[in-house]
Amino acid sequence: MRARIIGTGSYLPEEIRTNYDLEKMVDTSHDWIVARTGIVERRIAAEGECTSDMATKAAQRAMDMAGVTAEDIDLIVMGTITGDFPWPATSCLVQAQLGAKNAHAYDISAACSGFLYALSNANDFITSGRGKRALVIGAEKFSHIVDWTDRNTCILFGDGAGAVVLEGQESEAGVLSTHLYSDGNYWELLHQPGFGARYPASVDGIEAKLPFLRMEGNEVFKVAVRSLTKVSKEALKTNGYTSADVAQFIPHQANLRILEATTKRLGLTDEQSFINVHKYGNTSGATIPIAIDEANRQGLLKSGDLILSAAFGGGFTWGSTLIRW
Ligand code: COA
């Protein structure tokens, strides 16, 4: 029994915020952003448009492709750190919007690795026989936790959602492996300080900008490249493959320099590596399912292909999966 991806979907909000727009907001330039990150533009959710709304649209598109209805879904698991509320889980709101009354739903907080963590959970759920179909979602509205006056961080992030439908099948195709890791010693390098138990909501906290994300970009960069490379190699080795066997590498789209450094260390060619970070920036837990959906709809994922994916994010968390399409 394998958990196989039978449908993919994504949703990107309409509003495009270009580097030229950012030039008017902070002391930066289009050329600097492109040279350091490869990002040209990102999407920004509309006023009142929430993570659950974006997730629901992506999930509906994935279910339409799969030819299943909401009632066919046994589990909804979503990677997000920018949910509609601290609780309840945003996946419960998605369940309600979809009418997936036979599913149970929960969120996973693993930052940019959230989708791969969710995929791993759903894979275990299906291969252990607990259910037949799962909706696995990555959705984020980072625009509300980004400080749009901080040029070090605001250039990097965007909003969006992606989803896949996983189904248990007696098949050679499907998820071959998942590997997940974390190291909480690095929590401070990438985090959102407020408001939680450590820094409860306060006027002082708002003035200190605690609700906005904090990042030590240089440090994150180094650990990200090392970890993505190592965990990708582990996925290949576990399954007895090498980089030459990979049809598409679909990594977390943090920024182009991280992607290029990782791809090079893995010995992958540009043709093997799927990149869309220039269009959307870093949508955290949503980058991988958005990229899988785009690659799929472009016809780049063919039956029998080996798809390698890896992610890295706050926590630190990181992981990889190898999928036979
Ligand atoms: N525009 C212009 N200048 C900027 C800038 C911007 N948007 N942001 C920072 N700078 C300046 C800095 O202030 C600094 O100036 P100084 O030398 O006068 O102090 C200079 O550029 C270099 O800053 P530095 O932070 O060393 O740049 P960098 O080459 O490390 O690039 C990042 C910064 C954020 C692009 C890079 O560190 C990075 O991509 N990190 C990984 C972040 C990431 O992907 N996080 C999510 C992982 S899931």
Boltz pocket constraint, residues with backbone or C-beta under 6 A from the ligand:
constraints:
  - pocket:
      binder: B
      contacts: [[A, 27], [A, 28], [A, 29], [A, 32], [A, 33], [A, 36], [A, 37], [A, 112], [A, 151], [A, 152], [A, 153], [A, 155], [A, 156], [A, 215], [A, 216], [A, 217], [A, 218], [A, 219], [A, 220], [A, 221], [A, 224], [A, 254], [A, 255], [A, 258], [A, 282], [A, 312], [A, 313], [A, 314]]
      max_distance: 6.0
